[in-house]
Amino acid sequence: MPSLRWTIAAAITLLVVFIAGTVYFRELRRIFHLHEALNEGAVRLAEKERSVKEYREKINFYQTEEGIIHLAREQYNMAFSDDRVYIIVNTSGDLAD
């Protein structure tokens, strides 16, 4: 039969091992969650960089004469003096969507 001293030493050793294992497991779980958050942040950063690049391209385009013409025609329904404008009249009474 083991002595009381060995039993207490074994109990303390097991307690320390279980505490260390629990701490190690929690830290691994925390590292995993931080790694997921880092990946999500990297994806969001890439999306933001893509959108900034698109906006810069739009800004550069609309600063050119061709971009100004495109903006005037698309948003303000403007035309050059030598453009032909066709007006389509709906005579059937149906509303076209």
MARDOVO-621923 format. One record per residue (C-alpha): residue in three letters; x, y, z. Coordinates in Angstrom, 3 decimals, padded with zeros to 6 digits. Layout:
# residues N
+------+----------+----------+----------+
| rest |        X |        Y |        Z |
+------+----------+----------+----------+
|  ALA |        X |        Y |        Z |
...
+------+----------+----------+----------+
END
This chain:
# residues 97
+------+----------+----------+----------+
| rest |        X |        Y |        Z |
+------+----------+----------+----------+
|  MET |  000.000 |  000.000 |  000.000 |
|  PRO |  001.419 |  003.408 | -000.974 |
|  SER |  002.288 |  005.754 |  001.810 |
|  LEU |  000.356 |  008.927 |  002.497 |
|  ARG |  003.261 |  011.024 |  001.238 |
|  TRP |  003.191 |  009.296 | -002.189 |
|  THR | -000.585 |  009.572 | -002.407 |
|  ILE | -000.499 |  013.318 | -001.693 |
|  ALA |  002.343 |  013.814 | -004.177 |
|  ALA |  000.446 |  011.885 | -006.859 |
|  ALA | -002.748 |  013.880 | -006.163 |
|  ILE | -000.898 |  017.202 | -006.387 |
|  THR |  000.866 |  016.085 | -009.576 |
|  LEU | -002.431 |  015.038 | -011.182 |
|  LEU | -004.026 |  018.307 | -010.109 |
|  VAL | -001.188 |  020.327 | -011.671 |
|  VAL | -001.367 |  018.247 | -014.867 |
|  PHE | -005.144 |  018.760 | -015.159 |
|  ILE | -004.843 |  022.500 | -014.489 |
|  ALA | -002.034 |  022.849 | -017.041 |
|  GLY | -004.021 |  020.802 | -019.574 |
|  THR | -007.096 |  022.984 | -019.084 |
|  VAL | -005.069 |  026.177 | -019.492 |
|  TYR | -003.367 |  024.766 | -022.591 |
|  PHE | -006.720 |  023.756 | -024.103 |
|  ARG | -008.233 |  027.197 | -023.427 |
|  GLU | -005.212 |  028.949 | -024.960 |
|  LEU | -005.429 |  026.756 | -028.067 |
|  ARG | -009.117 |  027.579 | -028.391 |
|  ARG | -008.347 |  031.285 | -027.960 |
|  ILE | -005.605 |  031.111 | -030.607 |
|  PHE | -008.050 |  029.393 | -032.970 |
|  HIS | -010.650 |  032.142 | -032.464 |
|  LEU | -008.041 |  034.868 | -032.954 |
|  HIS | -006.850 |  033.145 | -036.122 |
|  GLU | -010.435 |  033.101 | -037.467 |
|  ALA | -010.858 |  036.790 | -036.613 |
|  LEU | -007.584 |  037.585 | -038.365 |
|  ASN | -008.714 |  035.741 | -041.494 |
|  GLU | -012.052 |  037.575 | -041.485 |
|  GLY | -010.221 |  040.882 | -041.097 |
|  ALA | -007.930 |  040.027 | -044.004 |
|  VAL | -010.935 |  039.218 | -046.207 |
|  ARG | -012.646 |  042.492 | -045.244 |
|  LEU | -009.420 |  044.398 | -045.907 |
|  ALA | -009.125 |  042.847 | -049.369 |
|  GLU | -012.748 |  043.785 | -050.141 |
|  LYS | -012.172 |  047.362 | -048.985 |
|  GLU | -008.988 |  047.638 | -051.048 |
|  ARG | -010.885 |  046.367 | -054.097 |
|  SER | -013.672 |  048.896 | -053.596 |
|  VAL | -011.157 |  051.731 | -053.096 |
|  LYS | -009.439 |  050.706 | -056.333 |
|  GLU | -012.784 |  050.713 | -058.182 |
|  TYR | -013.655 |  054.144 | -056.784 |
|  ARG | -010.275 |  055.523 | -057.813 |
|  GLU | -010.779 |  054.150 | -061.325 |
|  LYS | -014.216 |  055.810 | -061.463 |
|  ILE | -012.759 |  059.099 | -060.235 |
|  ASN | -010.020 |  058.944 | -062.853 |
|  PHE | -012.586 |  058.107 | -065.556 |
|  TYR | -014.996 |  060.903 | -064.626 |
|  GLN | -012.140 |  063.425 | -064.599 |
|  THR | -011.599 |  062.827 | -068.318 |
|  GLU | -013.646 |  064.440 | -071.076 |
|  GLU | -015.077 |  061.061 | -072.052 |
|  GLY | -016.194 |  060.483 | -068.446 |
|  ILE | -017.903 |  063.862 | -068.270 |
|  ILE | -019.731 |  063.111 | -071.527 |
|  HIS | -020.781 |  059.704 | -070.227 |
|  LEU | -022.067 |  061.232 | -066.980 |
|  ALA | -023.996 |  063.947 | -068.822 |
|  ARG | -025.656 |  061.439 | -071.163 |
|  GLU | -026.488 |  058.774 | -068.577 |
|  GLN | -027.589 |  060.805 | -065.571 |
|  TYR | -028.789 |  064.079 | -067.062 |
|  ASN | -030.189 |  062.804 | -070.402 |
|  MET | -028.147 |  065.361 | -072.298 |
|  ALA | -027.138 |  065.000 | -075.923 |
|  PHE | -024.790 |  066.709 | -078.381 |
|  SER | -026.276 |  069.077 | -080.900 |
|  ASP | -025.603 |  066.656 | -083.766 |
|  ASP | -027.132 |  063.596 | -081.980 |
|  ARG | -030.456 |  062.197 | -083.104 |
|  VAL | -033.031 |  061.896 | -080.365 |
|  TYR | -035.917 |  059.473 | -080.799 |
|  ILE | -039.070 |  059.814 | -078.727 |
|  ILE | -041.107 |  056.626 | -078.411 |
|  VAL | -044.772 |  057.154 | -077.662 |
|  ASN | -046.879 |  054.365 | -076.173 |
|  THR | -050.258 |  054.446 | -077.915 |
|  SER | -051.680 |  051.161 | -076.626 |
|  GLY | -052.323 |  052.476 | -073.143 |
|  ASP | -050.350 |  049.684 | -071.486 |
|  LEU | -047.680 |  050.752 | -069.062 |
|  ALA | -044.356 |  049.154 | -069.837 |
|  ASP | -042.083 |  048.457 | -066.893 |
+------+----------+----------+----------+
END
